[in-house]
Amino acid sequence: MAIMQFGKIELPSNRRFGLFMASVLAVLAVYLSTTGNSTETTMVAVLAALLSSIALVKPDLLSPLNRAWMALGLALGMIVSPIVLAILFFIVLTPMALLLRILGRDELRLRRSTPRESYWRLREPAGPPPSSFRRQF
């Protein structure tokens, strides 16, 4: 299993990261203002303003947060991705394969009924002439 190394990942710029997080916090502040909790709304809005100010004035201060956020995303991806793939495999592909096997379908033509000289399938109609493949690129 190949594990992605954190040192090889290119991080977004610190300014971009800070402005993105500030905009997310601003949206959260707007949402919290509709719920009526003014203390939380004020705290989140001040944090959004502080983060956007730092991102515009001195974005290098956000470098540790940027790296930590990317490490969290990488860790979550390493946990969630196998789970999602397993769910897709066992809930979608396995029942479909079992159903096709019950119905007697052999889509990959893996069963070989009689020995033949060649297992190539003839195409009807024959297809384009070989001369049409001269300059493909």
N, C-alpha and C positions, 0 to 999 in steps of 0.2 A: 504494500500500500504506500503510495507516494504521499508524503506529508509536505505541505507547502511551508517554506521557511519564511519567517517574518522579515528577515533582513533583505530578502529579494523583492519585497513588495514596494512599489512606488506609492508613497503617500501623497494625498492631495496637498496643495499649498496650505500653509497655516492660516493665511488670510481667508482663503476659500472655506476651510473647515470652520473657522470662527464665525464667519458670516452665515454659513448654513445652519450651524447650531443656534446662533442668535435668532435666525428666522423661525426655526422650529420652536424655540422658547417663546417667541412673540406670538406665534399661532396658539401655543398652549395657554399663554396669558389671556388671549382673546377668548378662548374657550372657557377658561376658568372665570372670566368676568361674567359670562352668561349664567354660571351656576350660583353666583351671588357671594362667593367667599373672597372678600376683598384683601385679606391678609396674604393668602396664597397668590392671588393675582398680582399684588404689588411686588412680592418677593420674586416671582418668575419674570415679571416685566423689568425689574431692576437688574436681574441676572442677564436678561437678554440685552439690555442696554450696555451693561458692563462688558459683556462678551463681544458685542459689535464694536465698542470703542477700542478694546484691546486689539481686535482683528484689524482695525483700520490704522491704529497708531503704532503698535508694537507687536506684530503678529508672531515674532519668534517666541514670545512667552507662551504661546499655545502649543508649541511643539510636543511637550510631554502629554498633553491631553489628546492631541492628534494621534500620537503613537499608541496611547492606551485605548482609544476608541477603535483603532484599526486592529489591535490585538484582541479586543473583545469580539469584534466582528469575525475575525479569523477563528477564534475558539468556538463561537456559536455556529459558524459554518461547518466546522469539523464535527460538531455534534448533530446538527439538524440535517445535514445533507445525507448521511447514511440512513437516517430514520425515514426521510421522505422517499429515498430510493427503494428502501425495503418495503414501504407501504405500497408504492407503485408496483413493485414486482409481485408482491403476494396478493394484492387486491385486484390488480388489473391484468397483468400478464399471465399469472399462473392459472386463474380460472378460465381465461380465454384459451390457453394451451390445452387444458383438460377438456374443455368443450369441443375443440377442434379434433382432439384425439378420439373422443367418444363418437363424434360424427364420422370418423374415418378419414379426415382430411390429412393430406401430407403436402403442405405448402412448400416445403424445402426439397421435396422429392428425395427423401433419405432412404425410403424403402426401395430395394432393388428386387423386383419380382423375378426377372429372368436375366441371365448373363447376356450382355449385348456387346457388340463390337465397340460401340461408342455410346455414351450417355448424353451427348449433345442433343438438344431439341432443335428440330428443323423449324424455321420460322416461315410462316405463311401470312402474307406475301413475303418474298425474300428480303425485302428491305432496300435501303439505298445502295447504289453501286459503290464498290470500294474506291473508285476514282473521286468520289465526293469528299473523301477524308484526307485529301492532300495537304491543305494548309489549314490546320485546325487552330493554330494560335497566331 
